[in-house]
C-alpha cells in the first residue's frame, strides 16, 4: 500500500520581517498609525497635518512635542512615487496580467528599460 509523504511547504505566507523605515503622506499622520509604528520599532517620516498642528499649538504645553520629520527622506519618497507612476503607464505592469512572478519581473524590467531609454 502506498503512503502519502508529507512534504513541508516552504516560502508560503507573509514574511515575518518589518521595514526599517516608512515614508507616508499626510493621510497617515494620525495618532494610532504613529503609535503602531513606534510600537513595532519602525522609523517613520510622516508630515503633520496643518489642523493637527494648530490643535497641538492651541493646547500649549499640554500639546506635546511636534513629531519628528526629515525633509530629505520625504523628498526621496516623492521620487519613488513618480517612478512607480511612470511604470503604471504600461498596461501590462498596471493590471498585472502575468500569472507568474518571474514573467511579471520581466515585464516590469522591460518597462523600466523603455522609460530609461526615453529619458
OpenMM code with the backbone's topology and positions (N, CA, C; nanometers):
from openmm import Vec3, app, unit

residues = "UNK UNK UNK UNK UNK UNK UNK UNK UNK UNK UNK UNK UNK UNK UNK UNK UNK UNK UNK UNK UNK UNK UNK UNK UNK UNK UNK UNK UNK UNK UNK UNK UNK UNK UNK UNK UNK UNK UNK UNK UNK UNK UNK UNK UNK UNK UNK UNK UNK UNK UNK UNK UNK UNK UNK UNK UNK UNK UNK UNK UNK UNK UNK UNK UNK UNK UNK UNK UNK UNK UNK UNK UNK UNK UNK UNK UNK UNK UNK UNK UNK UNK UNK UNK UNK UNK UNK UNK UNK UNK UNK UNK UNK UNK UNK UNK UNK UNK UNK UNK UNK UNK UNK UNK UNK UNK UNK UNK UNK UNK UNK UNK UNK UNK UNK UNK UNK UNK UNK".split()
positions = [
    Vec3(0.0836, -0.1178, 0.0000),
    Vec3(0.0000, 0.0000, 0.0000),
    Vec3(0.0888, 0.1251, 0.0000),
    Vec3(0.0514, 0.2211, -0.0804),
    Vec3(0.1274, 0.3459, -0.0880),
    Vec3(0.0854, 0.4406, 0.0230),
    Vec3(0.1832, 0.5034, 0.0843),
    Vec3(0.1555, 0.6012, 0.1892),
    Vec3(0.1830, 0.7413, 0.1347),
    Vec3(0.1045, 0.8337, 0.1836),
    Vec3(0.1298, 0.9717, 0.1459),
    Vec3(0.2477, 1.0251, 0.2255),
    Vec3(0.3363, 1.0895, 0.1582),
    Vec3(0.4501, 1.1510, 0.2241),
    Vec3(0.4213, 1.2995, 0.2359),
    Vec3(0.4332, 1.3510, 0.3539),
    Vec3(0.4087, 1.4939, 0.3757),
    Vec3(0.5369, 1.5714, 0.3486),
    Vec3(0.5272, 1.6621, 0.2570),
    Vec3(0.6408, 1.7473, 0.2231),
    Vec3(0.6128, 1.8855, 0.2812),
    Vec3(0.7056, 1.9377, 0.3613),
    Vec3(0.6819, 2.0721, 0.4167),
    Vec3(0.6791, 2.1756, 0.3051),
    Vec3(0.5861, 2.2699, 0.3146),
    Vec3(0.5724, 2.3751, 0.2156),
    Vec3(0.6514, 2.4967, 0.2630),
    Vec3(0.7511, 2.5280, 0.1879),
    Vec3(0.8383, 2.6391, 0.2253),
    Vec3(0.8022, 2.7634, 0.1458),
    Vec3(0.8235, 2.8786, 0.2068),
    Vec3(0.8061, 3.0038, 0.1361),
    Vec3(0.6621, 3.0514, 0.1247),
    Vec3(0.5728, 2.9956, 0.2026),
    Vec3(0.4340, 3.0389, 0.1959),
    Vec3(0.4026, 3.1302, 0.3128),
    Vec3(0.3077, 3.2175, 0.2924),
    Vec3(0.2685, 3.3094, 0.3981),
    Vec3(0.3436, 3.4404, 0.3877),
    Vec3(0.3087, 3.5305, 0.4754),
    Vec3(0.3713, 3.6625, 0.4708),
    Vec3(0.5098, 3.6580, 0.5340),
    Vec3(0.5992, 3.7414, 0.4896),
    Vec3(0.7324, 3.7434, 0.5500),
    Vec3(0.7255, 3.7960, 0.6928),
    Vec3(0.7987, 3.7400, 0.7798),
    Vec3(0.7973, 3.7780, 0.9205),
    Vec3(0.9022, 3.8841, 0.9489),
    Vec3(0.9036, 3.9874, 0.8665),
    Vec3(1.0006, 4.0951, 0.8828),
    Vec3(0.9274, 4.2265, 0.8914),
    Vec3(0.9955, 4.3260, 0.9410),
    Vec3(0.9381, 4.4607, 0.9443),
    Vec3(1.0316, 4.5541, 0.8693),
    Vec3(0.9774, 4.6587, 0.8106),
    Vec3(1.0648, 4.7523, 0.7390),
    Vec3(1.1477, 4.8348, 0.8360),
    Vec3(1.2627, 4.8813, 0.7905),
    Vec3(1.3473, 4.9677, 0.8735),
    Vec3(1.2837, 5.1049, 0.8911),
    Vec3(1.2241, 5.1550, 0.7821),
    Vec3(1.1650, 5.2880, 0.7890),
    Vec3(1.0473, 5.2958, 0.6928),
    Vec3(0.9653, 5.3991, 0.7134),
    Vec3(0.8459, 5.4183, 0.6322),
    Vec3(0.8297, 5.5667, 0.6049),
    Vec3(0.7971, 5.6005, 0.4809),
    Vec3(0.7663, 5.7385, 0.4450),
    Vec3(0.6246, 5.7395, 0.3903),
    Vec3(0.5373, 5.8178, 0.4507),
    Vec3(0.3970, 5.8208, 0.4104),
    Vec3(0.3517, 5.9653, 0.3964),
    Vec3(0.2329, 5.9837, 0.3369),
    Vec3(0.1834, 6.1199, 0.3206),
    Vec3(0.0967, 6.1604, 0.4397),
    Vec3(0.0398, 6.2795, 0.4326),
    Vec3(-0.0337, 6.3372, 0.5454),
    Vec3(-0.1548, 6.2556, 0.5889),
    Vec3(-0.2092, 6.1753, 0.5012),
    Vec3(-0.3274, 6.0966, 0.5365),
    Vec3(-0.2984, 5.9996, 0.6508),
    Vec3(-0.1730, 5.9617, 0.6679),
    Vec3(-0.1358, 5.8651, 0.7714),
    Vec3(-0.0729, 5.9319, 0.8934),
    Vec3(-0.0993, 6.0596, 0.9148),
    Vec3(-0.0335, 6.1288, 1.0253),
    Vec3(-0.1148, 6.1227, 1.1542),
    Vec3(-0.2150, 6.0356, 1.1614),
    Vec3(-0.2947, 6.0288, 1.2841),
    Vec3(-0.2221, 5.9524, 1.3940),
    Vec3(-0.2714, 5.9680, 1.5157),
    Vec3(-0.2069, 5.9093, 1.6326),
    Vec3(-0.1957, 5.7578, 1.6314),
    Vec3(-0.3035, 5.6852, 1.5994),
    Vec3(-0.2931, 5.5390, 1.6013),
    Vec3(-0.1885, 5.4829, 1.5055),
    Vec3(-0.1738, 5.5433, 1.3882),
    Vec3(-0.0735, 5.4947, 1.2932),
    Vec3(0.0661, 5.5193, 1.3486),
    Vec3(0.0890, 5.6394, 1.4008),
    Vec3(0.2210, 5.6700, 1.4581),
    Vec3(0.2507, 5.5798, 1.5784),
    Vec3(0.1512, 5.5557, 1.6606),
    Vec3(0.1704, 5.4703, 1.7784),
    Vec3(0.2032, 5.3271, 1.7367),
    Vec3(0.1336, 5.2765, 1.6354),
    Vec3(0.1588, 5.1410, 1.5857),
    Vec3(0.3022, 5.1282, 1.5350),
    Vec3(0.3467, 5.2278, 1.4581),
    Vec3(0.4830, 5.2238, 1.4048),
    Vec3(0.5860, 5.2330, 1.5167),
    Vec3(0.5585, 5.3172, 1.6170),
    Vec3(0.6505, 5.3280, 1.7310),
    Vec3(0.6589, 5.1951, 1.8063),
    Vec3(0.5444, 5.1318, 1.8258),
    Vec3(0.5400, 5.0048, 1.8982),
    Vec3(0.6174, 4.8958, 1.8249),
    Vec3(0.6121, 4.8976, 1.6915),
    Vec3(0.6839, 4.7981, 1.6126),
    Vec3(0.8300, 4.8346, 1.5903),
    Vec3(0.8689, 4.9561, 1.6287),
    Vec3(1.0078, 4.9983, 1.6140),
    Vec3(1.0433, 5.0395, 1.4724),
    Vec3(0.9459, 5.0915, 1.3982),
    Vec3(0.9692, 5.1349, 1.2607),
    Vec3(0.9854, 5.2864, 1.2593),
    Vec3(1.0994, 5.3339, 1.2073),
    Vec3(1.1177, 5.4790, 1.1930),
    Vec3(1.0226, 5.5288, 1.0864),
    Vec3(0.9661, 5.6470, 1.1068),
    Vec3(0.8713, 5.6967, 1.0076),
    Vec3(0.8930, 5.8451, 0.9795),
    Vec3(0.8611, 5.8807, 0.8559),
    Vec3(0.8647, 6.0191, 0.8116),
    Vec3(0.7263, 6.0504, 0.7570),
    Vec3(0.6455, 6.1150, 0.8388),
    Vec3(0.5092, 6.1499, 0.8010),
    Vec3(0.4884, 6.2966, 0.8370),
    Vec3(0.4545, 6.3812, 0.7396),
    Vec3(0.4315, 6.5219, 0.7729),
    Vec3(0.3057, 6.5378, 0.8571),
    Vec3(0.3064, 6.6390, 0.9407),
    Vec3(0.1920, 6.6643, 1.0285),
    Vec3(0.0872, 6.7472, 0.9546),
    Vec3(-0.0394, 6.7126, 0.9719),
    Vec3(-0.1469, 6.7899, 0.9104),
    Vec3(-0.1528, 6.9282, 0.9748),
    Vec3(-0.1957, 7.0270, 0.8968),
    Vec3(-0.1983, 7.1636, 0.9491),
    Vec3(-0.3018, 7.1788, 1.0602),
    Vec3(-0.4167, 7.1096, 1.0511),
    Vec3(-0.5158, 7.1211, 1.1578),
    Vec3(-0.4687, 7.0511, 1.2858),
    Vec3(-0.3953, 6.9410, 1.2714),
    Vec3(-0.3392, 6.8737, 1.3887),
    Vec3(-0.2334, 6.9613, 1.4554),
    Vec3(-0.1547, 7.0262, 1.3722),
    Vec3(-0.0515, 7.1149, 1.4246),
    Vec3(-0.1154, 7.2324, 1.4978),
    Vec3(-0.2226, 7.2891, 1.4420),
    Vec3(-0.2911, 7.4013, 1.5065),
    Vec3(-0.3515, 7.3578, 1.6397),
    Vec3(-0.4101, 7.2384, 1.6436),
    Vec3(-0.4696, 7.1881, 1.7672),
    Vec3(-0.3624, 7.1650, 1.8735),
    Vec3(-0.2479, 7.1127, 1.8312),
    Vec3(-0.1380, 7.0889, 1.9251),
    Vec3(-0.0864, 7.2207, 1.9810),
    Vec3(-0.0729, 7.3205, 1.8950),
    Vec3(-0.0234, 7.4505, 1.9403),
    Vec3(-0.1253, 7.5214, 2.0300),
    Vec3(-0.2539, 7.5008, 2.0026),
    Vec3(-0.3573, 7.5613, 2.0854),
    Vec3(-0.3525, 7.5095, 2.2296),
    Vec3(-0.3134, 7.3837, 2.2451),
    Vec3(-0.3078, 7.3245, 2.3789),
    Vec3(-0.1894, 7.3762, 2.4596),
    Vec3(-0.0954, 7.4369, 2.3908),
    Vec3(0.0202, 7.4914, 2.4609),
    Vec3(0.1129, 7.3799, 2.5065),
    Vec3(0.1548, 7.3879, 2.6343),
    Vec3(0.2486, 7.2893, 2.6879),
    Vec3(0.1860, 7.1499, 2.6947),
    Vec3(0.0548, 7.1429, 2.7059),
    Vec3(-0.0121, 7.0117, 2.7117),
    Vec3(-0.0192, 6.9439, 2.5755),
    Vec3(0.0103, 7.0190, 2.4690),
    Vec3(0.0022, 6.9646, 2.3336),
    Vec3(0.1141, 6.8687, 2.2992),
    Vec3(0.2230, 6.8760, 2.3722),
    Vec3(0.3361, 6.7866, 2.3480),
    Vec3(0.4300, 6.8387, 2.2409),
    Vec3(0.5308, 6.7584, 2.2143),
    Vec3(0.6304, 6.7945, 2.1140),
    Vec3(0.5770, 6.7661, 1.9744),
    Vec3(0.6247, 6.8383, 1.8759),
    Vec3(0.5871, 6.8032, 1.7379),
    Vec3(0.6574, 6.6731, 1.6975),
    Vec3(0.5922, 6.5908, 1.6156),
    Vec3(0.6573, 6.4671, 1.5726),
    Vec3(0.7765, 6.4976, 1.4835),
    Vec3(0.8760, 6.4124, 1.4879),
    Vec3(0.9951, 6.4320, 1.4064),
    Vec3(0.9638, 6.4204, 1.2588),
    Vec3(1.0335, 6.4980, 1.1767),
    Vec3(1.0094, 6.4959, 1.0332),
    Vec3(1.1397, 6.5251, 0.9607),
    Vec3(1.1801, 6.4355, 0.8721),
    Vec3(1.3034, 6.4511, 0.7963),
    Vec3(1.2682, 6.4864, 0.6515),
    Vec3(1.2915, 6.6115, 0.6132),
    Vec3(1.2529, 6.6589, 0.4799),
    Vec3(1.3259, 6.5859, 0.3682),
    Vec3(1.4532, 6.5546, 0.3892),
    Vec3(1.5307, 6.4887, 0.2842),
    Vec3(1.4750, 6.3504, 0.2525),
    Vec3(1.4394, 6.2760, 0.3551),
    Vec3(1.3798, 6.1430, 0.3330),
    Vec3(1.2444, 6.1550, 0.2652),
    Vec3(1.1685, 6.2563, 0.2977),
    Vec3(1.0369, 6.2746, 0.2371),
    Vec3(1.0493, 6.3110, 0.0893),
    Vec3(1.1522, 6.3853, 0.0529),
    Vec3(1.1747, 6.4185, -0.0872),
    Vec3(1.2064, 6.2935, -0.1683),
    Vec3(1.2780, 6.2000, -0.1098),
    Vec3(1.3090, 6.0742, -0.1791),
    Vec3(1.1825, 5.9925, -0.2027),
    Vec3(1.0866, 6.0032, -0.1138),
    Vec3(0.9590, 5.9327, -0.1299),
    Vec3(0.8892, 5.9808, -0.2564),
    Vec3(0.8934, 6.1102, -0.2815),
    Vec3(0.8317, 6.1672, -0.3997),
    Vec3(0.8961, 6.1117, -0.5264),
    Vec3(1.0256, 6.0945, -0.5274),
    Vec3(1.0958, 6.0398, -0.6431),
    Vec3(1.0507, 5.8975, -0.6718),
    Vec3(1.0376, 5.8174, -0.5683),
    Vec3(0.9942, 5.6785, -0.5850),
    Vec3(0.8506, 5.6734, -0.6367),
    Vec3(0.7638, 5.7577, -0.5832),
    Vec3(0.6244, 5.7596, -0.6286),
    Vec3(0.6142, 5.7973, -0.7754),
    Vec3(0.6930, 5.8943, -0.8196),
    Vec3(0.6888, 5.9331, -0.9604),
    Vec3(0.7389, 5.8204, -1.0495),
    Vec3(0.8401, 5.7462, -1.0048),
    Vec3(0.8903, 5.6327, -1.0830),
    Vec3(0.7839, 5.5238, -1.0956),
    Vec3(0.7119, 5.4973, -0.9876),
    Vec3(0.6049, 5.3972, -0.9923),
    Vec3(0.4941, 5.4426, -1.0861),
    Vec3(0.4604, 5.5704, -1.0850),
    Vec3(0.3583, 5.6215, -1.1759),
    Vec3(0.4017, 5.6102, -1.3217),
    Vec3(0.5303, 5.6282, -1.3496),
    Vec3(0.5800, 5.6071, -1.4857),
    Vec3(0.5624, 5.4615, -1.5260),
    Vec3(0.5905, 5.3699, -1.4334),
    Vec3(0.5759, 5.2266, -1.4626),
    Vec3(0.4307, 5.1903, -1.4889),
    Vec3(0.3385, 5.2560, -1.4208),
    Vec3(0.1964, 5.2253, -1.4377),
    Vec3(0.1418, 5.2708, -1.5720),
    Vec3(0.2187, 5.3492, -1.6473),
    Vec3(0.1745, 5.3890, -1.7803),
    Vec3(0.1735, 5.2703, -1.8761),
    Vec3(0.2458, 5.1650, -1.8409),
    Vec3(0.2470, 5.0433, -1.9209),
    Vec3(0.1344, 4.9525, -1.8712),
    Vec3(0.0430, 4.9217, -1.9603),
    Vec3(-0.0788, 4.8498, -1.9224),
    Vec3(-0.0487, 4.7152, -1.8565),
    Vec3(0.0473, 4.6411, -1.9083),
    Vec3(0.0778, 4.5096, -1.8528),
    Vec3(0.1308, 4.5193, -1.7096),
    Vec3(0.2001, 4.6275, -1.6803),
    Vec3(0.2514, 4.6462, -1.5443),
    Vec3(0.1389, 4.6903, -1.4509),
    Vec3(0.0535, 4.7810, -1.4996),
    Vec3(-0.0524, 4.8368, -1.4155),
    Vec3(-0.1571, 4.7320, -1.3796),
    Vec3(-0.1926, 4.6465, -1.4746),
    Vec3(-0.3005, 4.5490, -1.4500),
    Vec3(-0.2481, 4.4150, -1.4031),
    Vec3(-0.1223, 4.3878, -1.4236),
    Vec3(-0.0567, 4.2632, -1.3874),
    Vec3(-0.1314, 4.1420, -1.4400),
    Vec3(-0.1320, 4.1308, -1.5717),
    Vec3(-0.1915, 4.0147, -1.6365),
    Vec3(-0.1064, 3.8896, -1.6193),
    Vec3(0.0213, 3.9074, -1.5990),
    Vec3(0.1119, 3.7927, -1.5884),
    Vec3(0.0827, 3.7136, -1.4618),
    Vec3(0.0751, 3.5832, -1.4761),
    Vec3(0.0424, 3.4971, -1.3614),
    Vec3(0.1642, 3.4686, -1.2744),
    Vec3(0.2761, 3.4505, -1.3370),
    Vec3(0.3953, 3.4093, -1.2628),
    Vec3(0.4842, 3.5297, -1.2311),
    Vec3(0.5483, 3.5222, -1.1163),
    Vec3(0.6303, 3.6332, -1.0693),
    Vec3(0.7459, 3.6657, -1.1608),
    Vec3(0.8121, 3.5624, -1.2136),
    Vec3(0.9295, 3.5891, -1.2962),
    Vec3(0.8894, 3.6508, -1.4305),
    Vec3(0.7694, 3.6198, -1.4789),
    Vec3(0.7221, 3.6808, -1.6028),
    Vec3(0.6897, 3.8286, -1.5775),
    Vec3(0.6256, 3.8562, -1.4635),
    Vec3(0.5952, 3.9958, -1.4293),
    Vec3(0.7232, 4.0756, -1.4087),
    Vec3(0.8230, 4.0135, -1.3486),
    Vec3(0.9514, 4.0817, -1.3304),
    Vec3(1.0118, 4.1190, -1.4649),
    Vec3(1.0008, 4.0298, -1.5626),
    Vec3(1.0496, 4.0601, -1.6971),
    Vec3(0.9726, 4.1745, -1.7606),
    Vec3(0.8399, 4.1753, -1.7401),
    Vec3(0.7571, 4.2838, -1.7938),
    Vec3(0.7949, 4.4168, -1.7300),
    Vec3(0.8103, 4.4174, -1.5976),
    Vec3(0.8474, 4.5402, -1.5267),
    Vec3(0.9869, 4.5864, -1.5682),
    Vec3(1.0775, 4.4932, -1.5903),
    Vec3(1.2128, 4.5287, -1.6343),
    Vec3(1.2100, 4.5898, -1.7736),
    Vec3(1.1294, 4.5316, -1.8635),
    Vec3(1.1181, 4.5867, -1.9988),
    Vec3(1.0594, 4.7278, -1.9947),
    Vec3(0.9616, 4.7499, -1.9089),
    Vec3(0.9025, 4.8836, -1.8945),
    Vec3(1.0060, 4.9819, -1.8402),
    Vec3(1.0861, 4.9377, -1.7417),
    Vec3(1.1883, 5.0257, -1.6844),
    Vec3(1.2936, 5.0621, -1.7891),
    Vec3(1.3305, 4.9659, -1.8730),
    Vec3(1.4295, 4.9930, -1.9790),
    Vec3(1.3723, 5.0923, -2.0797),
    Vec3(1.2435, 5.0752, -2.1144),
    Vec3(1.1805, 5.1678, -2.2088),
    Vec3(1.1766, 5.3095, -2.1512),
    Vec3(1.1444, 5.3216, -2.0235),
    Vec3(1.1430, 5.4538, -1.9582),
    Vec3(1.2833, 5.5132, -1.9567),
    Vec3(1.3814, 5.4303, -1.9272),
    Vec3(1.5195, 5.4757, -1.9211),
    Vec3(1.5672, 5.5247, -2.0574),
    Vec3(1.5281, 5.4530, -2.1627),
    Vec3(1.5710, 5.4920, -2.2976),
    Vec3(1.5028, 5.6210, -2.3440),
    Vec3(1.3819, 5.6479, -2.2951),
    Vec3(1.3123, 5.7705, -2.3329),
    Vec3(1.3748, 5.8930, -2.2703),
    Vec3(1.4341, 5.8791, -2.1526),
    Vec3(1.4878, 5.9955, -2.0818),
    Vec3(1.6289, 6.0297, -2.1271),
] * unit.nanometer
topology = app.Topology()
chain = topology.addChain("A")
for resn in residues:
    res = topology.addResidue(resn, chain)
    for name in ("N", "CA", "C"):
        topology.addAtom(name, app.Element.getBySymbol(name[0]), res)
